[in-house]
């Protein structure tokens, strides 16, 4: 089981936006939705764009390159819910935003 890793402090990720962080050899996009944090794979599976740089509306981030849309809570591709990217557990301890990301196999 992997441990939680601090990626940012509360207030460093603006409301309605995401930021990418390297965690255990992966790039992870962490999103702030009104003080609720979630984390998914940063790379869009279509062409590899950073999802952290996408447009966030509610629980959905839209890829900045080709408008693929993903649920930031569970990684589901909104246009075909049978396809998902990885999502990760997030917690706030004090003022630290922490993510648990298993090492890549």
FIFI-395351 format. One record per residue: x, y, z of N, C-alpha, C in turn; residue number from 1. Coordinates in nm, 2 decimals. Layout:
% residues N
REC   n_px   n_py   n_pz  ca_px  ca_py  ca_pz   c_px   c_py   c_pz num
REC      X      Y      Z      X      Y      Z      X      Y      Z NUM
...
END
This chain:
% residues 105
REC   n_px   n_py   n_pz  ca_px  ca_py  ca_pz   c_px   c_py   c_pz num
REC   0.09  -0.12   0.00   0.00   0.00   0.00   0.09   0.12   0.00   1
REC   0.06   0.22  -0.08   0.14   0.34  -0.09   0.09   0.44   0.02   2
REC   0.18   0.53   0.05   0.15   0.63   0.15   0.10   0.76   0.08   3
REC   0.03   0.84   0.16  -0.01   0.97   0.11   0.12   1.06   0.09   4
REC   0.11   1.14  -0.01   0.22   1.24  -0.04   0.16   1.38  -0.05   5
REC   0.23   1.47   0.02   0.18   1.61   0.01   0.22   1.67  -0.12   6
REC   0.12   1.73  -0.19   0.15   1.79  -0.32   0.13   1.94  -0.32   7
REC   0.05   1.99  -0.23   0.03   2.14  -0.23  -0.03   2.17  -0.09   8
REC  -0.04   2.30  -0.07  -0.11   2.35   0.05  -0.25   2.41   0.01   9
REC  -0.34   2.40   0.11  -0.47   2.46   0.08  -0.45   2.61   0.04  10
REC  -0.52   2.65  -0.07  -0.50   2.78  -0.12  -0.41   2.79  -0.24  11
REC  -0.33   2.69  -0.26  -0.23   2.70  -0.37  -0.30   2.65  -0.51  12
REC  -0.41   2.58  -0.50  -0.48   2.54  -0.62  -0.61   2.62  -0.62  13
REC  -0.62   2.71  -0.72  -0.74   2.80  -0.72  -0.87   2.72  -0.74  14
REC  -0.98   2.77  -0.68  -1.11   2.71  -0.69  -1.14   2.70  -0.84  15
REC  -1.19   2.58  -0.89  -1.23   2.56  -1.02  -1.11   2.54  -1.12  16
REC  -1.00   2.51  -1.06  -0.88   2.48  -1.15  -0.81   2.35  -1.10  17
REC  -0.71   2.31  -1.18  -0.63   2.20  -1.14  -0.48   2.23  -1.16  18
REC  -0.40   2.15  -1.10  -0.25   2.16  -1.11  -0.20   2.02  -1.12  19
REC  -0.09   2.00  -1.19  -0.02   1.87  -1.21   0.09   1.86  -1.11  20
REC   0.11   1.74  -1.06   0.22   1.71  -0.97   0.28   1.57  -1.00  21
REC   0.41   1.55  -0.99   0.47   1.42  -1.00   0.45   1.35  -0.87  22
REC   0.40   1.23  -0.87   0.38   1.14  -0.75   0.41   1.00  -0.79  23
REC   0.51   0.94  -0.72   0.54   0.80  -0.75   0.56   0.76  -0.89  24
REC   0.63   0.85  -0.97   0.66   0.82  -1.11   0.55   0.85  -1.20  25
REC   0.44   0.91  -1.16   0.33   0.95  -1.24   0.30   1.09  -1.23  26
REC   0.23   1.15  -1.33   0.18   1.29  -1.32   0.03   1.28  -1.29  27
REC   0.00   1.35  -1.18  -0.13   1.35  -1.13  -0.19   1.49  -1.13  28
REC  -0.32   1.50  -1.18  -0.39   1.63  -1.18  -0.48   1.63  -1.06  29
REC  -0.46   1.74  -0.98  -0.53   1.76  -0.86  -0.62   1.88  -0.88  30
REC  -0.75   1.86  -0.86  -0.85   1.97  -0.88  -0.92   2.02  -0.75  31
REC  -0.95   2.15  -0.75  -1.02   2.21  -0.64  -1.15   2.25  -0.69  32
REC  -1.25   2.19  -0.63  -1.39   2.23  -0.66  -1.46   2.28  -0.53  33
REC  -1.45   2.41  -0.51  -1.51   2.46  -0.39  -1.45   2.41  -0.26  34
REC  -1.32   2.39  -0.25  -1.26   2.33  -0.13  -1.26   2.18  -0.12  35
REC  -1.32   2.12  -0.22  -1.32   1.97  -0.23  -1.21   1.93  -0.33  36
REC  -1.12   1.84  -0.30  -1.01   1.81  -0.38  -1.03   1.67  -0.44  37
REC  -0.99   1.65  -0.57  -0.99   1.52  -0.63  -0.87   1.51  -0.72  38
REC  -0.83   1.38  -0.75  -0.71   1.36  -0.83  -0.73   1.25  -0.93  39
REC  -0.69   1.27  -1.05  -0.69   1.17  -1.16  -0.56   1.18  -1.24  40
REC  -0.54   1.08  -1.33  -0.42   1.09  -1.42  -0.42   1.22  -1.49  41
REC  -0.30   1.28  -1.50  -0.29   1.41  -1.56  -0.30   1.40  -1.72  42
REC  -0.27   1.29  -1.78  -0.26   1.28  -1.92  -0.38   1.23  -1.99  43
REC  -0.44   1.31  -2.08  -0.55   1.26  -2.16  -0.51   1.14  -2.24  44
REC  -0.58   1.03  -2.24  -0.54   0.91  -2.32  -0.55   0.93  -2.47  45
REC  -0.62   1.04  -2.51  -0.63   1.06  -2.66  -0.50   1.10  -2.72  46
REC  -0.44   1.21  -2.67  -0.31   1.26  -2.73  -0.21   1.31  -2.63  47
REC  -0.24   1.28  -2.50  -0.14   1.31  -2.40  -0.14   1.45  -2.34  48
REC  -0.25   1.53  -2.37  -0.25   1.67  -2.31  -0.26   1.66  -2.16  49
REC  -0.22   1.77  -2.09  -0.23   1.78  -1.95  -0.37   1.81  -1.91  50
REC  -0.44   1.73  -1.84  -0.58   1.76  -1.80  -0.58   1.87  -1.69  51
REC  -0.48   1.88  -1.62  -0.47   1.99  -1.52  -0.49   2.12  -1.58  52
REC  -0.45   2.14  -1.71  -0.47   2.26  -1.78  -0.60   2.28  -1.85  53
REC  -0.69   2.19  -1.82  -0.82   2.19  -1.89  -0.92   2.28  -1.82  54
REC  -1.04   2.29  -1.88  -1.15   2.37  -1.82  -1.23   2.29  -1.73  55
REC  -1.25   2.34  -1.61  -1.32   2.26  -1.51  -1.46   2.33  -1.49  56
REC  -1.56   2.24  -1.50  -1.70   2.29  -1.47  -1.77   2.18  -1.39  57
REC  -1.80   2.21  -1.27  -1.86   2.11  -1.18  -1.76   2.00  -1.15  58
REC  -1.80   1.88  -1.18  -1.71   1.76  -1.16  -1.64   1.72  -1.29  59
REC  -1.64   1.80  -1.39  -1.59   1.76  -1.53  -1.48   1.85  -1.57  60
REC  -1.37   1.79  -1.62  -1.26   1.87  -1.68  -1.26   1.84  -1.83  61
REC  -1.25   1.94  -1.91  -1.24   1.92  -2.05  -1.10   1.94  -2.10  62
REC  -1.05   1.84  -2.17  -0.91   1.84  -2.22  -0.89   1.97  -2.31  63
REC  -0.78   2.04  -2.29  -0.75   2.16  -2.36  -0.72   2.14  -2.51  64
REC  -0.69   2.02  -2.55  -0.65   2.00  -2.69  -0.77   1.96  -2.78  65
REC  -0.85   1.86  -2.74  -0.95   1.81  -2.82  -1.09   1.79  -2.76  66
REC  -1.10   1.85  -2.64  -1.23   1.86  -2.57  -1.29   1.72  -2.52  67
REC  -1.20   1.63  -2.50  -1.25   1.51  -2.43  -1.28   1.55  -2.28  68
REC  -1.38   1.49  -2.23  -1.43   1.53  -2.09  -1.42   1.41  -2.00  69
REC  -1.36   1.44  -1.88  -1.35   1.34  -1.78  -1.40   1.39  -1.64  70
REC  -1.46   1.29  -1.57  -1.51   1.32  -1.43  -1.39   1.33  -1.34  71
REC  -1.37   1.44  -1.27  -1.25   1.46  -1.19  -1.25   1.38  -1.06  72
REC  -1.37   1.32  -1.03  -1.39   1.24  -0.91  -1.35   1.09  -0.93  73
REC  -1.38   1.04  -1.04  -1.35   0.89  -1.06  -1.28   0.86  -1.19  74
REC  -1.25   0.96  -1.28  -1.18   0.94  -1.40  -1.26   0.89  -1.52  75
REC  -1.39   0.88  -1.50  -1.48   0.83  -1.61  -1.47   0.93  -1.73  76
REC  -1.46   0.87  -1.85  -1.47   0.95  -1.97  -1.62   0.98  -1.99  77
REC  -1.66   1.10  -2.00  -1.80   1.14  -2.00  -1.87   1.09  -2.13  78
REC  -1.80   1.08  -2.24  -1.86   1.04  -2.36  -1.87   0.88  -2.38  79
REC  -1.81   0.81  -2.29  -1.81   0.66  -2.30  -1.78   0.61  -2.16  80
REC  -1.88   0.61  -2.07  -1.85   0.57  -1.93  -1.79   0.44  -1.90  81
REC  -1.78   0.35  -2.00  -1.71   0.22  -1.98  -1.56   0.24  -1.98  82
REC  -1.51   0.36  -2.02  -1.37   0.39  -2.02  -1.33   0.49  -1.91  83
REC  -1.23   0.45  -1.84  -1.18   0.54  -1.73  -1.03   0.55  -1.73  84
REC  -0.99   0.67  -1.67  -0.85   0.68  -1.64  -0.84   0.67  -1.49  85
REC  -0.72   0.65  -1.44  -0.71   0.63  -1.29  -0.75   0.75  -1.21  86
REC  -0.81   0.72  -1.10  -0.83   0.83  -1.00  -0.76   0.79  -0.87  87
REC  -0.74   0.89  -0.79  -0.66   0.86  -0.67  -0.72   0.93  -0.54  88
REC  -0.70   0.87  -0.43  -0.75   0.91  -0.30  -0.68   1.04  -0.26  89
REC  -0.76   1.14  -0.22  -0.71   1.27  -0.17  -0.76   1.30  -0.03  90
REC  -0.67   1.36   0.05  -0.71   1.40   0.18  -0.64   1.53   0.21  91
REC  -0.70   1.61   0.31  -0.64   1.73   0.36  -0.61   1.71   0.50  92
REC  -0.48   1.72   0.53  -0.43   1.71   0.67  -0.37   1.84   0.71  93
REC  -0.44   1.91   0.81  -0.40   2.05   0.84  -0.42   2.13   0.72  94
REC  -0.31   2.19   0.66  -0.32   2.27   0.54  -0.26   2.20   0.42  95
REC  -0.22   2.07   0.44  -0.16   2.00   0.33  -0.26   1.92   0.25  96
REC  -0.25   1.93   0.12  -0.33   1.85   0.03  -0.24   1.73  -0.01  97
REC  -0.29   1.61   0.02  -0.22   1.48   0.01  -0.29   1.39  -0.09  98
REC  -0.21   1.32  -0.16  -0.26   1.22  -0.26  -0.20   1.09  -0.24  99
REC  -0.27   0.98  -0.25  -0.22   0.84  -0.25  -0.22   0.79  -0.39 100
REC  -0.10   0.76  -0.44  -0.08   0.71  -0.57   0.00   0.58  -0.57 101
REC  -0.05   0.47  -0.61   0.03   0.35  -0.61   0.14   0.36  -0.71 102
REC   0.26   0.30  -0.68   0.37   0.30  -0.78   0.32   0.23  -0.91 103
REC   0.37   0.28  -1.02   0.34   0.21  -1.15   0.40   0.07  -1.15 104
REC   0.33  -0.02  -1.21   0.39  -0.16  -1.22   0.48  -0.17  -1.34 105
END
